[in-house]
């Protein structure tokens, strides 16, 4: 399966508007994410947003579960 993250400017960091509203410029906006090449046997999708920076120790920001197999992305 292939995933595409058009919200990522550098392929490494989320845009500032995706940060929480307590952060300068943060608007608490979800990033745009899409995917394709889904196996026929797929029953649902799960998305996880975690912070891999060592100081955040794998902090989990959100989970989205039971996304139908016909869905191919989430919008902002």
C-alpha positions as CSV (number, residue, x, y, z in Angstrom):
1,X,0.0,0.0,0.0
2,X,1.3,3.5,-0.8
3,X,0.6,6.6,1.3
4,X,0.8,10.2,0.2
5,X,1.1,13.2,2.5
6,X,0.6,16.4,0.6
7,X,0.4,18.4,3.8
8,X,4.1,17.7,4.5
9,X,6.3,20.4,3.1
10,X,9.7,18.7,3.5
11,X,8.6,15.1,3.8
12,X,9.6,15.3,7.4
13,X,7.6,18.0,9.3
14,X,3.9,18.9,9.5
15,X,2.9,22.4,8.6
16,X,2.6,24.7,11.6
17,X,-1.2,25.0,11.1
18,X,-1.4,21.3,12.1
19,X,-0.1,22.2,15.6
20,X,-2.4,22.8,18.5
21,X,-3.9,26.2,19.0
22,X,-1.7,26.9,22.0
23,X,1.3,26.9,19.6
24,X,2.1,30.0,17.5
25,X,0.4,29.7,14.2
26,X,-1.3,26.4,15.3
27,X,-4.9,25.9,14.1
28,X,-5.3,22.2,15.2
29,X,-5.9,21.2,11.6
30,X,-5.5,17.5,10.5
31,X,-2.9,16.9,7.7
32,X,-4.2,15.7,4.3
33,X,-3.4,12.0,4.0
34,X,-4.3,9.7,1.1
35,X,-3.4,6.1,0.2
36,X,-3.8,3.6,-2.6
37,X,-2.8,0.1,-3.8
38,X,-5.0,-1.4,-1.2
39,X,-5.2,-5.2,-1.0
40,X,-8.6,-6.7,-1.8
41,X,-8.8,-8.4,1.6
42,X,-8.6,-5.0,3.5
43,X,-11.5,-4.8,6.0
44,X,-10.7,-1.4,7.5
45,X,-7.9,1.1,8.1
46,X,-6.3,2.6,11.2
47,X,-4.3,5.9,11.2
48,X,-2.0,6.8,14.0
49,X,-0.2,10.1,14.6
50,X,2.8,9.8,16.9
51,X,5.7,12.1,17.6
52,X,9.0,10.2,17.0
53,X,11.2,13.0,18.4
54,X,13.2,11.6,21.3
55,X,12.0,14.3,23.7
56,X,8.4,13.3,23.1
57,X,9.0,9.6,23.8
58,X,6.6,8.4,21.1
59,X,3.7,10.7,22.2
60,X,0.5,9.6,20.5
61,X,-1.6,12.6,19.3
62,X,-4.5,10.7,17.8
63,X,-5.9,7.4,16.4
64,X,-8.6,7.0,13.8
65,X,-10.0,3.5,13.7
66,X,-12.5,1.5,11.6
67,X,-12.0,3.6,8.4
68,X,-14.0,1.8,5.7
69,X,-11.8,0.0,3.1
70,X,-13.4,2.2,0.3
71,X,-12.0,5.4,1.9
72,X,-8.7,6.5,0.3
73,X,-7.8,9.5,2.5
74,X,-8.7,12.2,5.0
75,X,-9.0,15.9,4.2
76,X,-7.8,18.8,6.2
